[in-house]
Amino acid sequence: MENTNKGISRARFLAGVAAVGAAGVLLPVSGARATDRSRGLRHRGVVYTVGAGETPGTAFSTARMRADLKAIRDGLHADTVEVTGDGVERLKSTATEAAERGLRVWLQPTLGDAPERDILDHIAETGRHAEALRRQGAGVDFSVGCEFWLFVPGIVPGDNVMERIENLLSGNVDWEKMQRRLDRFTARAAAVGRSVFRGRLSYAAAQDDEVDWSLFDIVGIDYYSAHPNPSDHVRELRRYLRWGKPLAITEFGTCAYLGAPEAGGMGWNIIDHDKTPPEIKGDLVRSERTQADYLVGLVDVFESMGLYAAMAFEFVTPDAPHRPDSPRHDLDLASYSITKAIKDRPDDPRSDWHWEPKEAYHALARRYRCPQGQSQ
């Protein structure tokens, strides 16, 4: 999620996931088995975040969204887009546009740091729209949210995401109580999703989360592991198939510098925010090839396992602009985006911007256009 209603960035979210893990034409709906090796990866996609943006220059734009979805379909050759973030109208308009362009929609509302009732209402209203699209014949899967223990107040102590992460890292958590609270809210969210949506229901969990997957039709996992051999990924992912349900990789990705894959979800943590403007820490070497190789390698793994879907994280991160003229201020190094945002006026928060493809974009486009390892 690029932003929640209080401006929590996706980078901070990823930091929490990694840290806690270290500590402990419209398309028809179609069925899928847990694995189907004859078909390879069933749906190939990318995450598209619809948050409000952290600056006036990166605010949500309907015109930009439409152009981005066209690029996702025609340039990236994805057949699926994960529409995520907060703001029901942004979610609805983006999901509708994606469906009208013939893309399959994985719709996932992610309102955070709000009262439980508001989060559940946000899920319900978004789910009703997913159901409306499904009834019109669109291919839609609905996820009730992402890693609730980080975003939903009251599960882990803390008034916001960062405070909850600090409490988890310090051990200031009653783990059994946290799991009971997480289970309770997850069940409530699933019930709300079922009440408004009649298609396949899912949830995006962290790799080590304990989830009652009997509540859902599709197992959803945010996956950020780095292994030297593909067989290690296969072995790790197989445990998510034990429920006999389709497996969707709701996020996978890395940053574009040497060593980023090994940093996993902490790959973003390379910025010194005490500096004005913020600076990249250390002497990192930009490597778009590193990011591209990691993504394509994982797609090969997902293809070999016949998974249901995989969505690369993420299409664009406008609040982490690329500065080719100033490597020390190249915040794109901390981005998991497959494109690089470039501002017309780098020092002006109101500046317009555009994106340009990274090597990962081109590599994924080739891979998505040529599924199951076929030669072009």
Backbone hydrogen bonds, N-H to C=O, Kabsch-Sander energy under -0.5 kcal/mol:
donor,donor_aa,acceptor,acceptor_aa,energy
5,N,112,G,-0.5
7,G,4,T,-1.9
10,R,2,E,-0.7
13,F,9,S,-1.7
14,L,10,R,-2.7
15,A,11,A,-1.9
16,G,12,R,-2.0
17,V,13,F,-2.2
18,A,14,L,-2.5
19,A,15,A,-2.6
20,V,16,G,-2.7
21,G,17,V,-2.2
22,A,18,A,-2.5
23,A,19,A,-1.8
24,G,20,V,-1.2
36,D,306,G,-0.8
39,R,36,D,-1.9
40,G,36,D,-0.9
42,R,307,L,-2.5
43,H,308,Y,-1.1
45,G,43,H,-0.5
45,G,310,A,-2.9
46,V,80,T,-1.0
47,V,312,A,-3.1
48,Y,82,E,-3.4
50,V,84,T,-2.5
57,G,349,P,-1.8
58,T,55,T,-1.3
59,A,56,P,-1.1
60,F,52,A,-0.6
65,M,61,S,-2.6
66,R,62,T,-2.3
67,A,63,A,-1.9
68,D,64,R,-2.6
69,L,65,M,-2.5
70,K,66,R,-1.7
71,A,67,A,-1.9
72,I,68,D,-2.4
73,R,69,L,-2.1
74,D,70,K,-3.2
75,G,71,A,-1.9
76,L,71,A,-2.5
78,A,72,I,-2.2
79,D,44,R,-2.2
80,T,44,R,-1.5
81,V,104,R,-2.4
82,E,46,V,-2.6
83,V,81,V,-0.9
83,V,106,W,-1.8
84,T,48,Y,-2.1
84,T,82,E,-0.8
85,G,108,Q,-0.9
91,L,87,G,-2.5
92,K,88,V,-3.0
93,S,89,E,-2.6
94,T,90,R,-2.0
95,A,91,L,-2.5
96,T,92,K,-2.4
97,E,93,S,-2.1
98,A,94,T,-2.5
99,A,95,A,-2.4
100,E,96,T,-2.5
101,R,97,E,-1.3
102,G,99,A,-1.7
103,L,98,A,-2.4
104,R,79,D,-3.4
105,V,139,G,-2.8
106,W,81,V,-2.3
106,W,104,R,-0.5
107,L,105,V,-0.7
107,L,141,D,-2.5
108,Q,83,V,-2.9
108,Q,106,W,-0.5
110,T,85,G,-2.7
113,D,151,F,-2.6
119,I,115,P,-2.1
120,L,116,E,-2.8
121,D,117,R,-2.3
122,H,118,D,-2.3
123,I,119,I,-2.2
124,A,120,L,-2.5
125,E,121,D,-2.8
126,T,122,H,-1.9
127,G,123,I,-2.7
128,R,124,A,-2.1
129,H,125,E,-1.3
130,A,126,T,-2.1
131,E,127,G,-2.4
132,A,128,R,-2.1
133,L,129,H,-2.4
134,R,130,A,-2.4
135,R,131,E,-2.6
136,Q,132,A,-1.2
137,G,134,R,-1.7
138,A,133,L,-2.2
140,V,138,A,-0.8
141,D,105,V,-2.6
142,F,200,R,-2.2
143,S,107,L,-2.8
144,V,202,S,-2.4
147,E,204,A,-2.6
150,L,147,E,-1.9
151,F,147,E,-1.0
152,V,148,F,-3.0
154,G,156,V,-0.6
155,I,152,V,-1.3
164,R,160,N,-2.2
165,I,161,V,-2.3
166,E,162,M,-2.4
167,N,163,E,-2.1
168,L,164,R,-2.1
169,L,165,I,-2.6
170,S,166,E,-2.0
171,G,167,N,-0.6
171,G,168,L,-0.7
172,N,167,N,-1.9
173,V,171,G,-2.0
175,W,173,V,-1.0
178,M,174,D,-2.9
179,Q,175,W,-2.4
180,R,176,E,-2.1
181,R,177,K,-2.5
182,L,178,M,-2.8
183,D,179,Q,-2.9
184,R,180,R,-2.4
185,F,181,R,-2.5
186,T,182,L,-2.8
187,A,183,D,-2.3
188,R,184,R,-2.0
189,A,185,F,-3.0
190,A,186,T,-2.5
191,A,187,A,-2.3
192,V,188,R,-2.3
193,G,189,A,-2.6
194,R,190,A,-2.7
195,S,191,A,-1.8
196,V,192,V,-0.9
196,V,193,G,-0.9
197,F,193,G,-2.1
202,S,142,F,-2.2
204,A,145,G,-2.5
205,A,203,Y,-0.7
205,A,220,G,-2.4
207,Q,222,D,-0.5
209,D,206,A,-1.5
211,V,209,D,-0.7
213,W,211,V,-1.4
215,L,212,D,-1.7
216,F,213,W,-1.3
217,D,201,L,-2.2
218,I,201,L,-1.8
219,V,246,P,-2.7
220,G,203,Y,-0.7
220,G,218,I,-0.5
221,I,248,A,-2.3
222,D,205,A,-2.8
223,Y,221,I,-0.7
223,Y,251,E,-3.0
224,Y,222,D,-0.5
232,D,229,N,-1.4
233,H,229,N,-1.0
234,V,230,P,-2.3
235,R,231,S,-2.5
236,E,232,D,-2.0
237,L,233,H,-2.8
238,R,234,V,-1.9
239,R,235,R,-0.5
239,R,236,E,-0.6
240,Y,237,L,-1.7
241,L,238,R,-1.9
242,R,239,R,-0.8
244,G,241,L,-2.1
247,L,34,A,-0.7
248,A,219,V,-3.2
248,A,246,P,-0.5
249,I,309,A,-2.8
250,T,221,I,-1.2
250,T,248,A,-1.1
251,E,221,I,-1.0
252,F,311,M,-0.7
256,A,335,S,-0.5
257,Y,255,C,-0.9
258,L,285,V,-2.4
260,A,257,Y,-2.1
263,A,259,G,-0.9
263,A,260,A,-1.1
264,G,260,A,-0.7
264,G,261,P,-1.3
266,M,263,A,-2.5
267,G,264,G,-1.4
269,N,266,M,-1.9
270,I,268,W,-2.8
272,D,279,E,-3.6
273,H,271,I,-0.9
275,K,272,D,-1.0
279,E,272,D,-1.5
280,I,328,R,-3.1
281,K,270,I,-3.4
286,R,284,L,-0.6
287,S,256,A,-1.8
291,Q,287,S,-1.2
292,A,288,E,-2.4
293,D,289,R,-2.9
294,Y,290,T,-1.9
295,L,291,Q,-2.2
296,V,292,A,-2.5
297,G,293,D,-2.3
298,L,294,Y,-1.9
299,V,295,L,-2.2
300,D,296,V,-2.2
301,V,297,G,-1.6
302,F,298,L,-2.9
303,E,299,V,-2.9
304,S,300,D,-2.4
305,M,301,V,-1.5
306,G,302,F,-0.7
306,G,303,E,-1.1
307,L,302,F,-1.8
308,Y,247,L,-1.6
309,A,247,L,-1.2
310,A,43,H,-1.6
311,M,249,I,-2.6
312,A,45,G,-2.2
312,A,310,A,-0.5
313,F,252,F,-3.0
314,E,312,A,-0.6
315,F,47,V,-2.6
320,A,317,T,-1.8
322,H,341,A,-3.7
326,S,323,R,-1.6
329,H,326,S,-2.2
330,D,327,P,-1.4
331,L,321,P,-0.7
331,L,329,H,-1.9
332,D,321,P,-1.1
333,L,330,D,-2.1
334,A,331,L,-1.8
335,S,332,D,-1.9
338,I,314,E,-2.2
340,K,356,E,-3.0
341,A,339,T,-0.5
342,I,354,H,-3.3
344,D,352,D,-2.7
345,R,352,D,-0.5
348,D,345,R,-2.3
351,S,348,D,-2.0
354,H,342,I,-2.1
356,E,340,K,-2.0
358,K,338,I,-2.1
361,Y,338,I,-0.7
361,Y,358,K,-0.5
362,H,358,K,-1.5
363,A,359,E,-2.7
364,L,360,A,-2.7
365,A,361,Y,-2.4
366,R,362,H,-2.2
367,R,363,A,-2.1
368,Y,364,L,-3.5
369,R,365,A,-2.1
370,C,366,R,-1.1
373,G,370,C,-0.6
374,Q,371,P,-1.5
